[in-house]
Amino acid sequence: SQTTTATALITGANSKLMTTKSLNVGHFSGNGLLTAEDSAQVISPDGFIGREVSGTGVARITDNASWSLLNSLNVGFDGNGTLEVNSAGSVSAGSLLIGVNAGSIGQVSLTDAGSVLHTDTEIVIGAAGSGSLSIDKGALLAGDSLLIAQQVGSTGTLHLRGNDTDGRGVLAIGQLNNSGSGTAIVDFDGGVL
């Protein structure tokens, strides 16, 4: 089978990508790259990064750009997904699921002061697959609840890092849920909980 590669670049304060359907980055047998930069906006009901088993997706939200989702953001749904938020980029979603189904791999990286990822409800790192989340250098993750390694066979890793010089990653959640059945790894190295 043939592997396709698709790239979308949204750049500039007057640039906006808006869809009434799910936004998929890396779908069927393909590699997808979505970059929003320089105050551009992305708006979608929900999002899938690495949707199918054979799909690999990367989304970069950087330089004051934003991605707003009404419902869930799934990073590594059945495939391999990566979300990078840096340089005062921002993402807001109803929920964040990283490493959703068995066999999936999801990675989320938040770095730099002013970079924010906010959810209205839950954040799950490793639902049934493998999920990792890193917060560093003044970035902020905020949500209602956090669950790491939800189901049997899942792996969830949280890195909360920083220092006085570069800034500290901040995790602001209402509830830390410890009812996961998988393998949870938590790395606190200078971050703020």
Beta strands, then each sheet from edge to edge (+ up, - down):
strand 1: 4-11
strand 2: 16-18
strand 3: 23-25
strand 4: 30-37
strand 5: 41-44
strand 6: 47-49
strand 7: 56-62
strand 8: 66-69
strand 9: 72-75
strand 10: 80-86
strand 11: 90-93
strand 12: 95-98
strand 13: 105-111
strand 14: 116-119
strand 15: 122-125
strand 16: 130-136
strand 17: 140-148
strand 18: 155-163
strand 19: 167-168
strand 20: 170-177
strand 21: 183-189
sheet 1: 1+ 4+ 7+ 10+ 13+ 16+ 18+ 19-
sheet 2: 1+ 4+ 7+ 10+ 13+ 16+ 18+ 21+
sheet 3: 2+ 5+ 8+ 11+ 14+ 17+ 15+ 12+ 9+ 6+ 3+
sheet 4: 2+ 5+ 8+ 11+ 14+ 17+ 20+
end
